Amino acid sequence: MEDSRENRLQSVDRMLDEVMVRHFEMAALLGEYRDLLTDLEERPWDRDKRRLVRVLPGAKYHVSATFAREHVKRIEGELRVLFPEEE
């Protein structure tokens, strides 16, 4: 039983790490988008950048956000099993 609990705790720790990495990646994407907006302020005639800015925040951001949200749900479920409410 204790081995299973330890495995579950390690799994939760890995999932938390994965969520942290995704949030760092999302922050980097947002930084790139901000840079793109700054470039457009300086060169508003750049058609390719204007096209790109219209699809912000982009598919990669949405995929990462969905991954993080779903992982957090899994983490919450695991933690409820590991630490049930006391009656």
FENJOHU-V329733 format. One record per helix or strand of 3 or more residues. SS is the DSSP state (H for helix, E for strand). FROM is the first residue (numbers start at 0). LEN is the number of residues. If there is no record, write none. Layout:
# FENJOHU-V329733
ss-><SS SS>
from-><FROM FROM>
len-><LEN LEN>
This chain:
# FENJOHU-V329733
ss-><H H H>
from-><1 46 58>
len-><41 7 24>
